[in-house]
Amino acid sequence: MTHKKPKKTLKDFNWKVGAKVFAVCTAVGMGYAYASQRYVIGLDTQEYKCLDDWIFIIDTWDRPGAADVERNDLVAVVLTDAQTPANALWGPGQVMVKRAVAKPGDVADISARGIAFKRGEEHWTHGTALEAAPALGISEEDLTRQITISPGELFLMGDNPMSYDGRYYGQVSEGQIVGSVLWSF
């Protein structure tokens, strides 16, 4: 003879277990809501990548000012319409991650021979020359210039020669910074 188990009723519910499950689910949900509001995962899926890394964790609540960014830091920015080329493969408002290579007070010398920076007696280089100019339909002569980075501005570059970066669009203002890069791989 088999015995049927009695149906469970609300009286049989273990309130202590239910409260723990509710607390854990609430904590996980709140943690997810916080993290999804604060952090963004950026992917660089371009054929010509700007940086060697292609996955970026961006903290959108940490928007450093130009004076707070260290040379070689990665920053997430949005370009203005004037900085975006007509033949761009991205749309308005696209977040880009670039390397800060010059800060306020630094001088950038941009030419077909290469890119050089200086601050007082300190000199450094980053990247190569103006390889992407023909693809952008811009002559190298039009891009040859010397720029002194003003307060509240940064000069950003990618690490790869075909990167569309400050060599072509100039400085970015700290208002264009949308976050700091916490991690990249």
C-alpha positions in Angstrom: 0.0 0.0 0.0 1.4 3.4 -1.0 0.9 6.4 1.0 0.1 9.7 -0.7 2.0 12.6 0.7 -0.3 15.3 1.9 -0.4 18.4 -0.2 1.7 21.3 1.1 -0.2 24.3 2.3 0.8 27.8 3.1 1.0 26.7 6.8 3.9 24.4 5.8 6.0 27.2 4.2 9.2 27.8 6.0 9.3 31.5 6.4 12.9 31.6 7.6 14.1 30.0 4.4 11.8 32.2 2.3 13.2 35.4 4.0 16.8 34.3 3.3 16.1 33.5 -0.4 14.3 36.9 -0.7 17.2 38.7 1.0 19.8 37.0 -1.3 17.8 37.7 -4.5 17.3 41.4 -3.4 21.0 41.8 -2.7 22.0 40.2 -6.1 19.4 42.4 -7.9 20.6 45.6 -6.2 24.2 44.7 -7.0 23.3 44.1 -10.6 21.3 47.3 -10.8 24.3 49.3 -9.4 26.9 47.6 -11.6 24.8 48.0 -14.8 24.3 51.7 -14.1 28.0 52.4 -13.3 30.0 50.0 -15.6 29.9 49.5 -19.3 31.7 46.8 -21.3 33.2 48.2 -24.5 34.2 46.0 -27.4 36.4 47.1 -30.2 35.4 45.0 -33.2 37.0 47.2 -35.9 39.2 45.7 -38.6 41.9 48.2 -37.7 41.8 48.3 -33.9 43.0 51.5 -32.2 44.5 49.6 -29.3 45.9 46.1 -28.9 43.2 45.2 -26.3 39.6 44.8 -27.5 37.5 44.5 -24.4 37.2 47.4 -22.0 35.5 47.8 -18.6 34.5 51.5 -18.4 33.5 53.2 -15.1 31.0 55.8 -16.3 30.8 57.4 -12.8 34.5 58.2 -12.8 34.9 61.0 -15.3 38.3 62.5 -14.6 39.3 66.0 -15.4 42.2 66.5 -17.9 44.5 67.4 -15.0 43.6 64.1 -13.2 44.5 61.9 -16.2 48.1 60.5 -16.2 50.0 60.1 -19.4 49.3 56.7 -21.0 46.0 56.3 -19.1 43.1 54.9 -21.2 40.1 57.1 -21.3 36.6 56.7 -22.8 35.4 59.7 -24.9 32.8 60.7 -27.3 33.9 62.8 -30.3 32.0 65.9 -31.4 30.3 66.0 -34.8 33.1 68.2 -36.1 35.7 65.6 -35.0 33.9 62.8 -36.8 35.0 62.2 -40.4 32.3 62.2 -43.1 33.1 58.6 -44.0 33.1 57.3 -40.4 32.0 53.7 -39.8 30.5 54.7 -36.5 27.5 56.7 -35.5 27.1 59.9 -33.4 27.7 59.3 -29.7 29.9 56.3 -30.2 32.2 55.8 -27.2 35.9 55.4 -28.1 38.8 54.3 -25.9 42.1 56.0 -26.5 45.4 56.5 -24.7 46.1 59.9 -23.2 49.6 60.9 -24.6 49.6 64.6 -23.9 48.1 66.7 -21.1 47.6 70.4 -20.5 50.8 72.3 -21.1 52.3 69.6 -23.4 53.2 70.4 -27.0 52.4 68.0 -29.8 54.4 68.2 -33.1 52.4 66.4 -35.8 53.9 65.7 -39.3 54.3 63.1 -41.9 57.7 62.2 -40.4 56.1 61.3 -37.0 54.5 62.5 -33.9 56.6 64.0 -31.1 55.7 65.6 -27.7 57.5 67.8 -25.3 57.1 69.5 -22.0 60.0 71.7 -21.1 63.1 69.5 -21.5 61.2 66.2 -21.5 60.6 64.7 -25.0 58.6 61.5 -26.0 56.9 60.0 -29.0 53.9 57.8 -29.5 52.8 56.0 -32.6 54.1 56.7 -36.0 53.0 59.3 -38.6 49.8 60.0 -40.5 49.1 56.6 -42.1 45.3 57.0 -42.1 45.3 60.4 -43.9 44.8 59.0 -47.4 41.9 56.8 -46.3 40.3 59.9 -44.7 40.8 62.0 -47.8 43.0 64.5 -46.0 46.4 65.5 -47.1 49.3 65.1 -44.7 50.2 68.8 -45.3 46.8 69.8 -43.9 47.4 67.8 -40.8 51.0 69.0 -40.1 50.9 71.4 -37.1 52.1 72.1 -33.6 49.5 72.1 -30.8 49.9 73.2 -27.2 47.4 71.3 -25.1 45.2 73.8 -23.3 43.9 73.5 -19.7 40.9 71.1 -19.7 42.1 69.3 -22.8 43.9 66.0 -23.7 45.6 64.7 -26.8 44.6 61.1 -27.3 46.0 58.4 -29.6 45.6 54.7 -30.4 48.5 52.4 -30.3 48.2 51.2 -33.9 49.2 53.2 -37.0 45.7 53.2 -38.6 44.0 54.5 -35.5 41.7 57.5 -36.0 42.9 59.7 -33.1 44.1 63.1 -32.1 46.5 63.3 -35.1 43.4 63.8 -37.2 40.8 65.4 -34.9 43.0 67.3 -32.4 42.4 67.7 -28.7 39.4 66.5 -26.8 37.9 68.5 -23.9 37.4 67.0 -20.5 33.6 67.4 -21.2 34.0 64.7 -23.8 35.3 62.1 -21.3 32.5 59.6 -20.5 34.5 57.4 -18.1 37.8 55.9 -17.1 38.9 52.5 -18.2 39.3 50.2 -15.2 40.4 47.1 -17.1 41.2 46.1 -20.6 42.2 42.8 -22.3 
